[in-house]
């Protein structure tokens, strides 16, 4: 089914490139916003006299509504049009970011972060619906997704680096200027540069599935909270297993409801594709690997090595540069070798990077000890994101583009939560903290390697492995 566009919407290559750039910057900023308070968190705690429980609430206030509402945000985009929901989400996201910057106290800051998460959950899948309308041909959409894949992890790393650099000289409140400015730029471009993002005005408008939306949102939020709480409490505590059990029960109920409603939020057949499921797993693992190195090396450099937040942030610049460089060539690699081979290659390269980092010790140097593993991991993660993004969205019809975004984005959001909870449990089993960090890197590398070995036979089937045409310069 072709996109319904006016002649004004029939974008030229330059206009398409600008539209893609705007959407990519917005997507990267949504992930950037998760990480922007991580480095200045101690300053925020001192300013508002926060206790550890408050800090946990502040950390999850953005991520939980963001991940929990993505599926419903995707349904809204498919029902009401990507551009309309994109504008609505960006308006809420920008206004909440402004409120966070001016927050007079802890309660307002938490509320603003929560509203940011809701706005992000509307914006992210709507951006993918608009992206699908921007590239109505399947091959062009696949090439665009190969470039889109690395945007999120780059946003996360840049958020971490920028927060470490900027908050050294200015208030943490200025970090929220970035999402405010990006929201304003995105809103200014919605009419002139971005297509509407609906497949056809006469197409069936899916129902909202409120029961499914409620169960999915509550289940994801509770399960995610339980995993996050495992970083502060033992797995045997009620604060961990209680939310995990409740979340699992609600998600099981969600799957049951989806089998009987007329317009399910997540059609059961949508995840029947082995290519798509493997692509989503690749997105989850890549996001987990990015969060792992950011979290562990931040603790190691500032704790064991007594580096300043500024020095720690600067240490991640080569990682960010490697991500950008690899993401620049990844679409061409996907076009030449196919998303399956690029994903498996990324898993193997990233496993090698984590293997190098597993030699971490108390006196490990930066240039010879950490940097090679960081750069190798960055290259592998970028390949994984590019290949997995294409696999996750293969054969998605335009009228389900919001659904594709609502499924792919939670995989990226849950990756750090699930991955950190599992791998930091490995680290906690070692009596020495640095030794535990090394074991966590080693366990992560082993998981990537096993996934590559198991996934390769499935992915190399013709349906997943077929190369695409060389990428056009339109984006």
C-alpha positions as CSV (number, residue, x, y, z in Angstrom):
1,X,0.0,0.0,0.0
2,X,1.5,3.3,-1.0
3,X,1.7,6.4,1.2
4,X,-1.0,9.0,0.8
5,X,0.8,12.3,0.1
6,X,0.0,15.5,-1.5
7,X,2.3,16.8,-4.2
8,X,3.9,19.1,-1.6
9,X,4.8,15.9,0.4
10,X,6.5,14.3,-2.5
11,X,9.9,15.1,-1.0
12,X,13.0,15.8,-3.0
13,X,16.2,13.9,-2.0
14,X,17.5,16.9,0.0
15,X,14.2,17.3,1.8
16,X,14.1,13.6,2.6
17,X,17.6,13.9,3.9
18,X,16.7,16.8,6.2
19,X,13.5,15.0,7.3
20,X,15.5,11.9,8.2
21,X,18.1,14.0,10.1
22,X,15.4,15.7,12.2
23,X,13.8,12.4,13.1
24,X,17.2,10.9,14.0
25,X,18.1,13.8,16.2
26,X,14.8,13.6,18.0
27,X,15.2,9.8,18.5
28,X,18.8,10.3,19.8
29,X,17.6,13.1,22.1
30,X,15.0,10.8,23.7
31,X,17.7,8.4,24.7
32,X,20.1,11.2,25.5
33,X,17.5,12.4,28.1
34,X,17.7,9.1,30.0
35,X,21.4,9.6,30.6
36,X,21.7,13.3,31.1
37,X,21.2,13.2,34.9
38,X,23.5,10.2,35.6
39,X,26.7,12.2,36.1
40,X,25.2,15.2,38.0
41,X,23.0,12.9,40.2
42,X,25.2,13.5,43.3
43,X,24.8,17.3,42.9
44,X,21.1,17.0,42.5
45,X,21.0,14.8,45.7
46,X,23.0,17.4,47.6
47,X,20.8,20.3,46.4
48,X,17.5,18.7,47.3
49,X,18.8,16.6,50.3
50,X,17.8,13.3,48.8
51,X,18.0,9.9,50.4
52,X,18.9,6.7,48.3
53,X,15.2,5.8,47.8
54,X,14.7,9.3,46.3
55,X,17.6,8.8,43.9
56,X,16.2,5.5,42.7
57,X,12.8,7.2,42.1
58,X,14.5,10.0,40.2
59,X,16.5,7.5,38.1
60,X,13.4,5.5,37.0
61,X,11.0,8.5,36.7
62,X,11.8,8.9,32.9
63,X,12.6,5.4,31.9
64,X,9.6,3.5,33.3
65,X,6.8,5.5,31.6
66,X,8.9,5.7,28.5
67,X,9.3,1.9,28.1
68,X,5.8,1.1,29.5
69,X,3.8,3.3,27.2
70,X,5.7,2.7,23.9
71,X,3.3,0.0,22.7
72,X,0.3,2.2,23.3
73,X,2.2,5.2,21.7
74,X,2.7,3.0,18.6
75,X,-1.1,2.2,18.4
76,X,-1.9,6.0,18.7
77,X,0.5,6.7,15.8
78,X,-1.1,4.0,13.6
79,X,-4.6,5.2,14.5
80,X,-4.3,9.0,14.4
81,X,-1.3,9.5,12.1
82,X,2.4,9.6,12.9
83,X,2.9,13.3,12.4
84,X,0.0,14.3,14.7
85,X,1.2,12.1,17.6
86,X,4.8,13.1,16.9
87,X,3.9,16.8,17.4
88,X,1.8,15.9,20.5
89,X,4.6,13.9,22.1
90,X,7.2,16.5,21.3
91,X,5.1,19.2,22.8
92,X,4.7,17.3,26.1
93,X,8.4,16.3,26.0
94,X,9.6,19.9,25.5
95,X,7.3,21.4,28.1
96,X,8.3,18.8,30.7
97,X,12.0,19.4,29.9
98,X,11.5,23.1,30.6
99,X,9.7,22.3,33.8
100,X,12.6,20.0,34.9
101,X,15.1,22.7,34.2
102,X,13.2,25.1,36.5
103,X,12.2,22.6,39.1
104,X,12.2,24.2,42.6
105,X,12.2,20.9,44.4
106,X,12.4,17.1,44.2
107,X,8.7,16.5,43.7
108,X,8.5,18.8,40.7
109,X,11.6,17.3,39.2
110,X,10.3,13.8,39.5
111,X,7.0,14.8,38.0
112,X,8.7,16.6,35.1
113,X,10.8,13.5,34.4
114,X,7.7,11.3,34.4
115,X,6.0,13.7,31.9
116,X,9.1,13.6,29.8
117,X,8.9,9.8,29.7
118,X,5.2,10.0,28.6
119,X,6.1,12.5,25.9
120,X,9.0,10.3,24.7
121,X,6.7,7.2,24.6
122,X,4.4,9.1,22.2
123,X,7.2,10.6,20.1
124,X,9.5,7.5,19.5
125,X,7.0,5.2,17.7
126,X,5.4,8.1,16.0
127,X,8.9,9.1,14.6
128,X,9.2,5.6,13.1
129,X,5.7,5.9,11.6
130,X,6.8,9.2,10.0
131,X,10.0,7.6,8.9
132,X,8.1,4.8,7.2
133,X,6.0,7.5,5.3
134,X,9.2,9.3,4.4
135,X,10.6,6.1,2.8
136,X,7.4,4.4,1.4
137,X,9.4,1.8,-0.7
138,X,10.4,-1.2,1.4
139,X,14.1,-1.3,0.1
140,X,14.6,2.4,0.9
141,X,13.0,2.0,4.3
142,X,15.4,-0.9,5.1
143,X,18.4,1.2,4.1
144,X,17.1,4.0,6.3
145,X,16.6,1.7,9.2
146,X,20.2,0.5,8.9
147,X,21.3,4.1,9.4
148,X,18.7,4.6,12.1
149,X,19.9,1.7,14.2
150,X,22.9,3.4,15.8
151,X,21.2,6.6,16.6
152,X,19.8,5.6,20.0
153,X,23.1,4.2,21.5
154,X,24.9,7.3,20.2
155,X,22.3,9.5,22.0
156,X,22.9,7.5,25.3
157,X,26.7,7.9,25.1
158,X,26.6,11.6,24.1
159,X,24.2,12.2,27.0
160,X,26.7,10.7,29.4
161,X,29.6,12.6,27.9
162,X,27.8,15.9,27.7
163,X,26.6,15.7,31.2
164,X,30.1,15.1,32.5
165,X,31.5,18.0,30.5
166,X,28.8,20.6,30.9
167,X,28.0,20.1,34.6
168,X,31.7,20.6,35.5
169,X,31.2,24.3,34.7
170,X,27.5,25.0,34.7
171,X,24.4,23.9,36.6
172,X,22.9,20.5,35.9
173,X,19.7,22.4,35.0
174,X,21.3,23.5,31.7
175,X,21.4,19.9,30.5
176,X,17.6,20.1,29.9
177,X,18.2,22.9,27.4
178,X,19.1,20.2,24.8
179,X,15.7,18.4,24.8
180,X,13.9,21.8,24.9
181,X,15.7,23.0,21.8
182,X,15.4,19.7,20.0
183,X,11.6,19.6,20.7
184,X,11.2,23.2,19.4
185,X,13.2,22.3,16.2
186,X,11.2,19.2,15.7
187,X,7.9,21.0,16.1
188,X,8.9,23.7,13.7
189,X,9.6,21.1,11.0
190,X,6.5,18.9,11.3
191,X,4.4,20.6,8.7
192,X,7.1,21.7,6.2
193,X,9.4,18.7,6.1
194,X,7.7,15.6,7.5
195,X,5.0,13.6,5.9
196,X,1.8,12.7,7.8
197,X,2.8,9.1,8.5
198,X,-0.6,7.4,7.8
199,X,-0.7,4.7,5.1
200,X,-4.1,5.6,3.7
201,X,-7.0,7.8,4.8
202,X,-9.4,5.0,3.8
203,X,-7.5,2.3,5.7
204,X,-8.9,0.5,8.7
205,X,-8.2,2.6,11.9
206,X,-7.2,0.1,14.6
207,X,-9.0,0.2,18.0
208,X,-7.1,1.4,21.1
209,X,-7.3,-1.9,23.0
210,X,-7.4,-0.1,26.4
211,X,-7.3,-3.4,28.3
212,X,-4.2,-4.5,26.5
213,X,-2.6,-1.1,26.9
214,X,-3.2,-1.1,30.6
215,X,-1.9,-4.6,31.2
216,X,1.2,-4.1,29.0
217,X,2.1,-0.7,30.6
218,X,1.6,-1.9,34.1
219,X,3.4,-5.2,33.5
220,X,6.5,-3.6,31.8
221,X,6.7,-0.9,34.5
222,X,6.4,-3.3,37.4
223,X,8.9,-5.8,36.0
224,X,11.3,-3.1,35.1
225,X,11.1,-1.6,38.5
226,X,11.8,-5.0,40.1
227,X,14.9,-5.4,37.9
228,X,16.1,-1.9,38.7
229,X,15.5,-2.4,42.5
230,X,17.8,-5.5,42.3
231,X,20.7,-3.1,42.1
232,X,19.8,-1.8,45.6
233,X,18.3,-4.9,47.3
234,X,18.9,-8.6,47.2
235,X,16.8,-10.7,44.8
236,X,15.1,-12.5,47.7
237,X,13.7,-9.2,49.0
238,X,10.0,-8.4,48.5
239,X,10.9,-5.1,46.9
240,X,12.5,-7.1,44.0
241,X,10.5,-10.4,43.6
242,X,7.2,-8.7,44.3
243,X,7.2,-6.3,41.4
244,X,8.8,-9.0,39.2
245,X,6.1,-11.5,39.9
246,X,3.3,-8.9,39.6
247,X,4.8,-7.7,36.3
248,X,5.1,-11.2,34.9
249,X,1.5,-12.0,35.8
250,X,0.2,-8.8,34.2
251,X,2.2,-9.5,31.0
252,X,0.9,-13.0,30.9
253,X,-2.6,-11.5,31.2
254,X,-1.7,-9.1,28.4
255,X,-0.8,-12.0,26.0
256,X,-4.1,-13.7,26.9
257,X,-6.1,-10.6,26.1
258,X,-4.3,-10.0,22.8
259,X,-5.6,-13.4,21.6
260,X,-9.3,-12.5,22.0
261,X,-9.7,-8.7,21.3
262,X,-10.6,-7.5,17.8
263,X,-7.7,-5.1,17.3
264,X,-4.9,-6.3,19.6
265,X,-2.2,-3.9,20.6
266,X,0.4,-6.6,19.7
267,X,-1.0,-8.9,17.1
268,X,0.2,-12.5,17.9
269,X,1.5,-13.0,14.4
270,X,3.7,-9.9,14.5
271,X,6.4,-11.8,16.5
272,X,6.0,-15.0,14.5
273,X,9.0,-14.1,12.3
274,X,12.3,-15.5,13.5
275,X,14.1,-12.7,11.8
276,X,12.1,-10.1,13.7
277,X,12.5,-11.9,17.1
278,X,16.2,-12.3,16.6
279,X,16.5,-8.6,15.5
280,X,14.7,-7.5,18.7
281,X,17.1,-9.7,20.8
282,X,20.0,-8.1,19.0
283,X,18.7,-4.6,19.9
284,X,18.2,-5.7,23.5
285,X,21.8,-7.1,23.8
286,X,23.3,-4.1,22.0
287,X,21.6,-1.7,24.4
288,X,22.6,-3.9,27.4
289,X,26.3,-3.8,26.2
290,X,26.2,0.0,25.9
291,X,24.8,0.4,29.4
292,X,27.2,-2.1,30.8
293,X,30.4,-0.3,29.7
294,X,28.9,3.1,30.6
295,X,27.9,2.0,34.1
296,X,30.9,-0.2,35.0
297,X,33.7,2.1,33.7
298,X,32.1,5.1,35.3
299,X,32.2,3.2,38.7
300,X,35.7,2.0,38.0
301,X,37.3,5.2,36.8
302,X,35.7,7.4,39.5
303,X,35.8,4.8,42.3
304,X,38.9,2.6,41.9
305,X,41.0,5.2,40.0
306,X,39.6,8.4,41.6
307,X,39.0,10.2,38.2
308,X,36.9,13.3,38.2
309,X,33.5,13.3,36.4
310,X,35.0,15.5,33.7
311,X,37.9,13.1,33.1
312,X,35.5,10.1,33.1
313,X,33.2,11.7,30.5
314,X,36.2,12.6,28.3
315,X,37.4,9.0,28.5
316,X,34.2,8.0,26.6
317,X,34.9,10.3,23.6
318,X,36.8,7.6,21.6
319,X,33.9,5.2,22.3
320,X,31.5,7.8,20.8
321,X,33.7,8.5,17.9
322,X,34.0,4.8,17.1
323,X,30.2,4.5,17.2
324,X,29.8,7.4,14.8
325,X,32.4,6.1,12.4
326,X,31.0,2.6,12.3
327,X,27.4,3.9,12.0
328,X,28.5,5.9,9.0
329,X,29.6,2.7,7.1
330,X,27.1,0.3,8.6
331,X,24.3,1.0,6.1
332,X,26.6,0.2,3.2
333,X,27.6,-3.1,4.9
334,X,24.0,-4.0,5.5
335,X,23.2,-3.2,1.8
336,X,26.1,-5.4,0.6
337,X,26.1,-8.3,3.0
338,X,22.6,-8.3,4.4
339,X,21.3,-7.5,7.9
340,X,21.9,-11.0,9.2
341,X,25.6,-11.2,8.5
342,X,26.1,-7.7,9.8
343,X,24.3,-8.5,13.1
344,X,26.3,-11.7,13.6
345,X,29.5,-9.9,12.8
346,X,28.6,-7.2,15.3
347,X,27.9,-9.8,18.0
348,X,31.3,-11.4,17.4
349,X,33.2,-8.0,17.4
350,X,31.4,-6.8,20.5
351,X,32.2,-10.1,22.2
352,X,35.8,-9.6,21.4
353,X,35.7,-6.1,22.9
354,X,34.0,-7.3,26.1
355,X,36.6,-10.1,26.2
356,X,39.4,-7.5,26.3
357,X,37.7,-5.6,29.0
358,X,37.4,-8.7,31.1
359,X,41.1,-8.4,31.9
360,X,40.2,-5.3,34.0
361,X,42.3,-5.0,37.1
362,X,43.1,-2.4,39.8
363,X,46.1,-1.0,37.9
364,X,44.7,-1.3,34.3
365,X,45.8,1.6,32.2
366,X,43.5,3.6,29.9
367,X,45.3,3.7,26.6
368,X,46.7,0.2,26.5
369,X,44.2,-1.5,28.8
370,X,40.7,0.0,28.3
371,X,40.8,1.8,25.0
372,X,41.2,-1.2,22.6
373,X,38.2,-3.0,24.2
374,X,36.1,0.2,24.2
375,X,36.7,0.9,20.5
376,X,36.1,-2.7,19.5
377,X,32.9,-2.9,21.6
378,X,31.7,0.4,20.1
379,X,32.2,-0.9,16.5
380,X,30.4,-4.2,17.3
381,X,27.5,-2.5,19.0
382,X,27.0,-0.1,16.0
383,X,26.9,-3.1,13.6
384,X,24.5,-4.9,15.9
385,X,22.1,-1.9,16.1
386,X,22.2,-1.4,12.3
387,X,21.6,-5.0,11.3
388,X,19.1,-5.7,14.1
389,X,17.0,-2.6,13.3
390,X,16.6,-3.8,9.7
391,X,15.7,-7.4,11.0
392,X,13.2,-6.0,13.5
393,X,11.3,-4.0,10.9
394,X,11.5,-6.4,7.9
395,X,8.2,-6.7,5.9
396,X,6.3,-4.3,8.2
397,X,3.4,-2.7,6.3
398,X,3.1,1.0,6.5
399,X,-0.1,0.9,8.5
400,X,1.8,-0.9,11.3
401,X,4.9,1.4,11.3
402,X,3.9,2.8,14.7
403,X,3.6,-0.8,16.1
404,X,7.1,-1.6,14.8
405,X,8.4,1.4,16.7
406,X,6.4,0.4,19.8
407,X,8.0,-3.0,19.8
408,X,11.6,-2.1,18.8
409,X,12.0,0.8,21.2
410,X,11.1,-1.3,24.3
411,X,13.7,-3.8,23.3
412,X,16.3,-1.0,23.4
413,X,14.9,0.3,26.7
414,X,14.7,-3.0,28.5
415,X,18.2,-4.0,27.4
416,X,20.0,-1.9,29.9
417,X,17.5,-2.9,32.7
418,X,17.6,-6.6,32.1
419,X,21.3,-6.7,31.1
420,X,22.6,-4.6,34.0
421,X,20.5,-6.5,36.5
422,X,21.8,-9.9,35.3
423,X,25.5,-8.9,34.8
424,X,25.8,-6.8,37.9
425,X,24.5,-9.9,39.8
426,X,27.5,-11.7,38.4
427,X,29.7,-8.8,39.6
428,X,28.2,-8.9,43.0
429,X,29.1,-12.6,43.4
430,X,32.8,-11.6,43.6
431,X,34.2,-10.2,46.9
432,X,36.4,-7.7,45.2
433,X,34.5,-5.0,43.3
434,X,37.0,-4.6,40.4
435,X,37.2,-8.3,40.0
436,X,33.4,-8.4,39.8
437,X,33.5,-5.8,37.1
438,X,35.9,-8.0,35.1
439,X,33.6,-11.0,35.5
440,X,30.6,-8.9,34.4
441,X,32.4,-8.0,31.2
442,X,33.4,-11.6,30.7
443,X,29.9,-12.9,31.2
444,X,28.6,-10.3,28.7
445,X,31.1,-11.3,26.1
446,X,30.2,-15.0,26.6
447,X,26.5,-14.1,26.2
448,X,27.2,-12.2,22.9
449,X,29.3,-15.1,21.6
450,X,26.7,-17.7,22.4
451,X,24.0,-15.6,20.8
452,X,26.0,-15.3,17.6
453,X,26.6,-19.1,17.5
454,X,22.9,-19.9,18.1
455,X,21.5,-17.1,15.9
456,X,23.7,-17.6,12.8
457,X,22.0,-20.7,11.4
458,X,18.6,-19.0,11.7
459,X,19.6,-15.7,10.3
460,X,21.6,-17.0,7.4
461,X,18.5,-18.4,5.8
462,X,17.5,-16.6,2.6
463,X,14.6,-14.7,4.2
464,X,16.9,-12.9,6.7
465,X,20.2,-12.8,5.0
466,X,19.4,-11.3,1.6
467,X,21.6,-8.2,0.8
468,X,19.8,-5.0,-0.1
469,X,20.6,-2.6,-2.9
470,X,23.4,-0.2,-2.2
471,X,22.2,2.7,0.0
472,X,21.1,5.8,-1.8
473,X,22.5,9.2,-0.6
474,X,19.0,10.5,0.2
475,X,19.5,10.2,3.9
